[in-house]
Amino acid sequence: MDFRIATAQDTPQAEALWAYCFEPKEDPFFQYYFSNCYEPENTVVGIQEGQLLSTVHLRQYNINVRGAVLPTSYMVGVATHPAARRGGIGGTLLTYSLEELRRRGQGITILMPSKAGFYQQYGWDLYAHQWVQTMPLENLRPLTDKALSFGLLNDIEQWTLLDPVYKAYTKNLCGYAERGEKEWKRLLGSFFAEGVNIAVVKNDTNEIEGYAVYRLGSPEIPVTEFVYTTRRAQRGLLNYFYNHRSQGESIRWNEGLHDTGYRFVPDGKTGHITMPYMMARIVDVETALTTVPVNPEAVMMPITLTIKITDSLCTWNDGVFELTLGESITPKVKRVSDVAKEDIDLTIDVGGLAVLLMGAVSAKDLVFEGKLDGESHWIDYLDIVYPKQNTYINEWW
């Protein structure tokens, strides 16, 4: 199978493969995506005997990692036709895609896995989970607050009302997608095309303190984005859904893993689980390390360490690198060769490096998991340079 970037002529076959593996062409999201969002120039296709049998769509995002805004490809629609499966096509597709992203100068890529284990073998690891809360609508009453009034949004131009809330919610988080006018309009357009609702809660000065994106039509009301600036806004939104007892039986909503409100739920034993949400992978070690900032408090005096990266998929990442830290908020990095084993300070696999940079885990966590090895003083130093963060992202495609 030959892999390349798609052209406009490939679109009918790309649509057919998506319809075969995901939503049918009649689905509102399919119609919206291929009419408004699909970009052949950002799609990798696998062609065999004239048939398009494999794809990955490289959605272009800017993600905020430790305060730096990084151009990033979000891999969606990873698909191989059943006629071409179980022949190593998936790994070859991913390798070609990573080579393409490296040519574009990107250091990190993300994807939402259907099965995380499939991607972990290729160097991806989970950097963001979400809480999934589920409970009967009747049980919401103790969690509600009537102080705020309700409102509904129904126009993509109203993105300006949601943007300040999203910015406040994500201010101290890591790994989230930056949203500007283009991103907001694309997102709201997809919501309205699918018949999704957006509710807001407002204070006495008409300032929006929270919003929720939800769908009606089944006994369980799914809320796919739940964002608020205050605890009373969260409780105000739950009060809004409590008023839907005649429209449904239960509610399921997603929140960032950083939220600790579950600790104060009266019956916290039920309805509270975590969902593996987003994975990250290093595209290019040198680019990733020189674009993700270190802890500013660690910028004191230059310290050089030698680190061995193991990457079974991308040969350009597999090797030994010399990092000089402490001179600025991003390290200097160079690949080195002929390094004696005893001169290597740290050894880490490429998936471990990804979640360390993204802030999902500490260096000590990685040591415990067997993904990082080195003397304790280097592990302690790494935790100072790359301290653990509260990670969050809520982009579905």
VEXDREN-2710 file (C-alpha; in Angstrom, 1 decimal):
% VEXDREN-2710
k/r/px/py/pz
1/MET/0.0/0.0/0.0
2/ASP/1.3/3.5/-0.9
3/PHE/0.7/6.4/1.4
4/ARG/0.5/10.1/0.5
5/ILE/-1.3/13.3/1.2
6/ALA/-4.8/13.3/-0.3
7/THR/-6.0/15.4/-3.2
8/ALA/-9.4/16.7/-4.0
9/GLN/-9.9/13.8/-6.4
10/ASP/-9.7/11.4/-3.4
11/THR/-12.6/13.0/-1.5
12/PRO/-15.4/10.6/-2.7
13/GLN/-13.3/7.6/-1.6
14/ALA/-12.4/9.3/1.7
15/GLU/-16.1/9.9/2.3
16/ALA/-16.9/6.3/1.5
17/LEU/-14.3/4.9/3.9
18/TRP/-15.5/7.3/6.7
19/ALA/-19.1/6.2/6.1
20/TYR/-18.1/2.5/6.2
21/CYS/-16.1/2.9/9.4
22/PHE/-17.9/5.6/11.3
23/GLU/-21.1/7.6/10.6
24/PRO/-23.2/7.1/7.4
25/LYS/-23.4/9.8/4.9
26/GLU/-26.9/10.8/6.0
27/ASP/-25.7/11.6/9.5
28/PRO/-25.7/15.3/10.3
29/PHE/-22.2/15.3/11.6
30/PHE/-20.9/13.6/8.4
31/GLN/-22.6/16.2/6.3
32/TYR/-21.2/19.1/8.3
33/TYR/-17.7/17.7/8.6
34/PHE/-17.2/17.0/4.9
35/SER/-18.9/20.2/3.8
36/ASN/-17.2/22.5/6.2
37/CYS/-14.1/20.9/7.8
38/TYR/-12.6/18.2/5.7
39/GLU/-9.2/19.2/4.3
40/PRO/-7.5/16.9/1.7
41/GLU/-4.2/18.7/2.3
42/ASN/-4.4/17.5/5.9
43/THR/-5.4/13.9/5.2
44/VAL/-3.1/11.0/4.8
45/VAL/-4.5/8.2/2.6
46/GLY/-3.3/4.7/1.8
47/ILE/-3.9/3.5/-1.8
48/GLN/-3.8/0.0/-3.0
49/GLU/-4.7/-0.9/-6.6
50/GLY/-6.5/2.4/-7.0
51/GLN/-8.6/1.9/-3.9
52/LEU/-8.4/4.2/-0.9
53/LEU/-8.3/1.7/2.0
54/SER/-6.7/3.7/4.9
55/THR/-6.8/7.2/6.2
56/VAL/-5.9/9.5/9.0
57/HIS/-7.2/13.1/9.2
58/LEU/-4.7/15.6/10.6
59/ARG/-6.9/18.2/12.2
60/GLN/-4.9/21.4/12.8
61/TYR/-5.1/22.7/16.4
62/ASN/-3.1/25.0/18.7
63/ILE/-2.7/23.4/22.1
64/ASN/-1.4/25.1/25.2
65/VAL/1.3/23.2/26.9
66/ARG/2.8/24.7/30.1
67/GLY/1.9/28.2/28.7
68/ALA/3.3/27.7/25.2
69/VAL/0.9/27.6/22.3
70/LEU/2.0/24.7/20.0
71/PRO/0.8/24.0/16.5
72/THR/-0.4/20.4/16.7
73/SER/-2.1/17.8/14.5
74/TYR/-5.0/16.1/16.2
75/MET/-5.3/12.7/14.4
76/VAL/-9.0/11.8/13.9
77/GLY/-10.7/9.3/11.6
78/VAL/-7.9/6.8/11.8
79/ALA/-9.4/4.0/9.7
80/THR/-8.4/1.0/7.6
81/HIS/-11.0/-1.0/5.6
82/PRO/-11.4/-4.5/7.0
83/ALA/-10.2/-5.9/3.6
84/ALA/-6.7/-4.4/4.4
85/ARG/-6.5/-5.1/8.2
86/ARG/-4.2/-7.4/10.1
87/GLY/-1.3/-6.8/7.8
88/GLY/0.6/-4.1/9.6
89/ILE/-1.2/-1.3/7.7
90/GLY/-2.1/0.6/10.9
91/GLY/1.5/0.9/12.0
92/THR/2.7/1.9/8.6
93/LEU/-0.1/4.5/8.3
94/LEU/0.9/6.0/11.7
95/THR/4.6/6.0/10.8
96/TYR/4.0/7.8/7.5
97/SER/1.8/10.4/9.3
98/LEU/4.5/11.0/11.9
99/GLU/7.0/11.5/9.2
100/GLU/4.7/14.0/7.5
101/LEU/4.2/15.9/10.8
102/ARG/7.9/16.0/11.3
103/ARG/8.4/17.6/7.9
104/ARG/5.9/20.2/9.0
105/GLY/8.0/21.0/12.1
106/GLN/5.5/19.8/14.7
107/GLY/6.9/18.3/17.9
108/ILE/3.8/16.7/19.5
109/THR/0.6/15.1/18.1
110/ILE/-2.6/14.1/19.9
111/LEU/-5.5/11.6/19.3
112/MET/-8.6/10.3/21.1
113/PRO/-8.3/6.5/21.1
114/SER/-11.0/4.0/20.5
115/LYS/-8.7/1.5/22.1
116/ALA/-5.7/3.0/23.9
117/GLY/-3.8/-0.2/24.0
118/PHE/-3.5/-0.2/20.2
119/TYR/-1.7/3.2/20.2
120/GLN/0.4/2.6/23.3
121/GLN/2.4/0.0/21.4
122/TYR/3.3/2.7/18.9
123/GLY/4.5/5.3/21.5
124/TRP/1.3/7.1/22.4
125/ASP/0.3/7.5/26.1
126/LEU/-2.8/9.0/27.8
127/TYR/-2.3/12.6/29.0
128/ALA/-5.9/13.6/29.8
129/HIS/-8.7/11.7/31.5
130/GLN/-12.1/13.1/32.3
131/TRP/-14.6/12.6/35.1
132/VAL/-17.9/11.1/33.8
133/GLN/-20.7/11.8/36.3
134/THR/-24.0/9.9/35.9
135/MET/-27.0/10.2/38.2
136/PRO/-30.8/10.3/38.1
137/LEU/-32.2/13.8/37.5
138/GLU/-34.1/13.5/40.8
139/ASN/-30.8/13.1/42.7
140/LEU/-29.5/16.5/41.4
141/ARG/-31.6/18.5/43.8
142/PRO/-29.0/18.7/46.7
143/LEU/-26.4/19.9/44.1
144/THR/-28.4/22.8/42.7
145/ASP/-28.2/26.5/43.2
146/LYS/-31.0/28.9/42.2
147/ALA/-28.9/32.1/42.4
148/LEU/-28.3/32.3/38.6
149/SER/-30.7/32.7/35.7
150/PHE/-30.7/30.6/32.5
151/GLY/-30.3/31.4/28.9
152/LEU/-29.9/29.6/25.5
153/LEU/-27.6/30.2/22.6
154/ASN/-28.5/29.4/19.0
155/ASP/-26.1/31.4/16.8
156/ILE/-22.5/30.8/15.9
157/GLU/-21.8/34.6/16.3
158/GLN/-22.5/34.1/20.1
159/TRP/-19.1/32.4/20.4
160/THR/-17.9/35.7/22.0
161/LEU/-20.2/35.0/25.0
162/LEU/-18.6/31.6/25.6
163/ASP/-15.0/32.5/25.0
164/PRO/-14.4/34.3/28.3
165/VAL/-15.8/31.4/30.3
166/TYR/-13.7/28.9/28.5
167/LYS/-10.6/31.0/28.9
168/ALA/-11.2/31.4/32.6
169/TYR/-11.9/27.7/33.0
170/THR/-8.6/26.7/31.2
171/LYS/-6.4/29.4/32.6
172/ASN/-4.4/27.2/34.9
173/LEU/-4.7/24.0/33.0
174/CYS/-2.3/22.2/30.5
175/GLY/-2.8/20.5/27.2
176/TYR/-6.1/22.2/26.2
177/ALA/-6.9/23.5/22.8
178/GLU/-6.8/27.3/22.2
179/ARG/-10.0/28.5/20.6
180/GLY/-10.2/31.6/18.5
181/GLU/-13.0/32.9/16.3
182/LYS/-12.4/30.2/13.6
183/GLU/-12.3/27.3/16.1
184/TRP/-15.4/28.5/18.0
185/LYS/-17.5/29.0/14.8
186/ARG/-16.5/25.6/13.5
187/LEU/-17.4/24.0/16.9
188/LEU/-20.7/25.8/17.3
189/GLY/-21.6/25.1/13.6
190/SER/-21.1/21.4/14.3
191/PHE/-23.3/21.6/17.4
192/PHE/-26.2/23.3/15.7
193/ALA/-25.9/21.0/12.7
194/GLU/-26.4/18.0/15.0
195/GLY/-29.3/19.6/16.9
196/VAL/-27.3/20.0/20.1
197/ASN/-28.3/22.7/22.7
198/ILE/-26.2/25.2/24.6
199/ALA/-27.4/26.5/27.9
200/VAL/-25.8/29.3/29.9
201/VAL/-26.1/30.6/33.5
202/LYS/-25.9/34.3/34.2
203/ASN/-25.5/36.5/37.3
204/ASP/-27.3/39.7/38.2
205/THR/-25.1/41.8/35.9
206/ASN/-25.9/39.4/32.9
207/GLU/-22.4/38.0/33.0
208/ILE/-22.2/34.4/31.9
209/GLU/-20.5/32.2/34.6
210/GLY/-21.0/28.8/32.9
211/TYR/-22.3/26.9/30.0
212/ALA/-23.3/23.3/29.0
213/VAL/-23.6/21.6/25.7
214/TYR/-26.2/18.9/25.7
215/ARG/-28.6/16.8/23.7
216/LEU/-32.3/15.8/24.3
217/GLY/-34.2/12.8/22.9
218/SER/-33.3/9.9/25.1
219/PRO/-33.9/8.9/28.8
220/GLU/-30.3/9.9/29.6
221/ILE/-29.3/13.5/28.8
222/PRO/-25.6/13.6/27.6
223/VAL/-23.7/16.8/28.3
224/THR/-20.5/16.9/26.2
225/GLU/-19.0/20.2/27.4
226/PHE/-19.6/21.5/31.0
227/VAL/-17.6/24.6/31.7
228/TYR/-17.9/27.1/34.6
229/THR/-16.0/29.8/36.4
230/THR/-17.5/29.3/39.8
231/ARG/-18.9/26.5/41.9
232/ARG/-22.3/28.2/42.0
233/ALA/-22.2/28.2/38.2
234/GLN/-21.7/24.5/38.1
235/ARG/-24.6/24.1/40.6
236/GLY/-26.7/26.6/38.5
237/LEU/-26.2/24.4/35.4
238/LEU/-27.2/21.3/37.4
239/ASN/-30.3/23.2/38.6
240/TYR/-31.1/23.8/34.9
241/PHE/-30.9/20.1/34.2
242/TYR/-32.9/19.3/37.4
243/ASN/-35.7/21.2/35.7
244/HIS/-35.6/18.7/32.8
245/ARG/-37.2/15.9/34.8
246/SER/-40.0/15.7/32.4
247/GLN/-37.6/15.4/29.4
248/GLY/-35.4/12.7/30.7
249/GLU/-34.6/10.3/33.6
250/SER/-30.8/10.8/34.1
251/ILE/-27.9/12.9/33.2
252/ARG/-24.3/12.2/32.2
253/TRP/-21.8/15.0/32.1
254/ASN/-18.0/15.2/31.6
255/GLU/-15.7/17.4/33.5
256/GLY/-12.0/17.9/33.7
257/LEU/-10.1/15.5/36.0
258/HIS/-8.9/18.5/38.0
259/ASP/-12.4/19.2/39.4
260/THR/-12.8/18.1/43.0
261/GLY/-16.6/18.7/43.3
262/TYR/-17.2/15.0/43.4
263/ARG/-15.9/15.0/47.0
264/PHE/-18.9/16.9/48.2
265/VAL/-21.6/14.9/46.3
266/PRO/-24.0/13.5/49.0
267/ASP/-23.9/10.0/47.6
268/GLY/-20.4/9.9/46.1
269/LYS/-20.3/6.1/45.9
270/THR/-22.2/6.0/42.6
271/GLY/-22.1/7.5/39.2
272/HIS/-18.5/8.8/39.3
273/ILE/-16.0/7.2/36.9
274/THR/-13.0/8.3/34.9
275/MET/-12.8/8.1/31.1
276/PRO/-9.5/7.9/29.2
277/TYR/-9.8/10.8/26.8
278/MET/-6.7/12.0/25.0
279/MET/-3.3/10.6/24.1
280/ALA/-0.1/12.4/23.1
281/ARG/2.9/11.3/21.2
282/ILE/6.3/12.9/20.5
283/VAL/6.7/13.6/16.8
284/ASP/10.2/14.9/17.0
285/VAL/12.2/14.8/20.3
286/GLU/14.3/17.9/19.5
287/THR/11.3/20.0/18.5
288/ALA/9.2/18.9/21.4
289/LEU/11.9/19.6/24.0
290/THR/12.9/23.0/22.6
291/THR/9.3/24.3/22.4
292/VAL/7.8/23.1/25.7
293/PRO/8.8/25.5/28.4
294/VAL/10.4/24.4/31.7
295/ASN/9.4/25.7/35.1
296/PRO/10.6/29.3/35.2
297/GLU/11.8/28.8/38.8
298/ALA/14.2/26.2/37.5
299/VAL/16.0/28.8/35.3
300/MET/19.0/29.5/37.4
301/MET/22.3/28.1/36.2
302/PRO/23.1/25.8/33.2
303/ILE/22.9/22.1/33.9
304/THR/23.6/19.5/31.2
305/LEU/22.3/16.0/31.3
306/THR/22.4/13.1/28.9
307/ILE/19.1/11.3/28.2
308/LYS/18.5/8.2/26.2
309/ILE/15.1/8.1/24.4
310/THR/13.7/4.7/23.2
311/ASP/11.3/4.8/20.3
312/SER/10.7/1.7/18.3
313/LEU/8.6/3.4/15.6
314/CYS/10.5/6.6/14.8
315/THR/14.2/6.1/14.2
316/TRP/14.9/9.8/14.3
317/ASN/13.8/9.9/18.0
318/ASP/15.6/6.7/19.1
319/GLY/19.0/7.6/20.6
320/VAL/20.9/9.8/23.0
321/PHE/20.4/13.5/23.4
322/GLU/22.2/16.1/25.4
323/LEU/20.0/18.7/27.2
324/THR/21.3/21.9/28.6
325/LEU/18.7/23.3/31.1
326/GLY/18.7/26.4/33.2
327/GLU/19.7/29.1/30.7
328/SER/16.2/29.9/29.4
329/ILE/12.7/28.6/29.7
330/THR/13.4/26.1/26.9
331/PRO/16.4/23.8/26.9
332/LYS/19.1/23.4/24.2
333/VAL/19.0/20.0/22.7
334/LYS/21.4/18.1/20.5
335/ARG/21.7/14.5/19.4
336/VAL/25.0/12.8/20.5
337/SER/26.6/9.5/19.6
338/ASP/29.3/7.2/21.0
339/VAL/28.2/7.8/24.6
340/ALA/29.3/5.3/27.1
341/LYS/26.5/3.6/29.1
342/GLU/27.8/5.0/32.4
343/ASP/27.6/8.5/31.0
344/ILE/23.8/8.4/30.4
345/ASP/21.9/10.1/33.2
346/LEU/18.4/9.2/32.3
347/THR/16.6/6.6/30.1
348/ILE/13.0/7.2/29.1
349/ASP/10.6/5.7/26.5
350/VAL/9.0/8.1/24.1
351/GLY/5.5/7.7/25.5
352/GLY/6.8/8.6/29.0
353/LEU/8.5/11.7/27.6
354/ALA/5.2/12.8/26.0
355/VAL/3.1/12.6/29.2
356/LEU/6.0/14.2/31.2
357/LEU/6.1/17.2/28.9
358/MET/2.3/17.4/28.8
359/GLY/2.2/17.5/32.6
360/ALA/0.1/14.4/33.1
361/VAL/2.6/12.6/35.4
362/SER/5.6/13.3/37.5
363/ALA/9.1/11.9/36.9
364/LYS/8.7/9.8/40.0
365/ASP/5.4/8.4/38.6
366/LEU/7.3/7.4/35.5
367/VAL/10.0/5.7/37.5
368/PHE/7.3/3.7/39.4
369/GLU/5.8/2.7/36.0
370/GLY/9.1/1.5/34.7
371/LYS/9.1/4.1/31.9
372/LEU/12.0/6.2/33.3
373/ASP/15.3/5.2/34.9
374/GLY/18.1/7.2/36.4
375/GLU/19.7/8.3/39.7
376/SER/17.4/9.9/42.3
377/HIS/18.9/13.3/42.1
378/TRP/18.2/13.5/38.3
379/ILE/14.7/12.3/38.9
380/ASP/14.2/15.0/41.6
381/TYR/15.6/17.6/39.2
382/LEU/13.3/16.5/36.4
383/ASP/10.3/17.1/38.7
384/ILE/11.5/20.6/39.4
385/VAL/12.0/21.3/35.7
386/TYR/8.8/19.7/34.5
387/PRO/6.3/19.7/37.5
388/LYS/3.1/17.9/37.2
389/GLN/0.1/19.9/35.9
390/ASN/-3.7/19.7/35.8
391/THR/-4.3/18.5/32.3
392/TYR/-7.5/19.0/30.3
393/ILE/-8.9/19.0/26.7
394/ASN/-12.4/18.6/25.4
395/GLU/-12.1/18.4/21.6
396/TRP/-14.0/15.5/20.1
397/TRP/-12.8/15.7/16.5
END
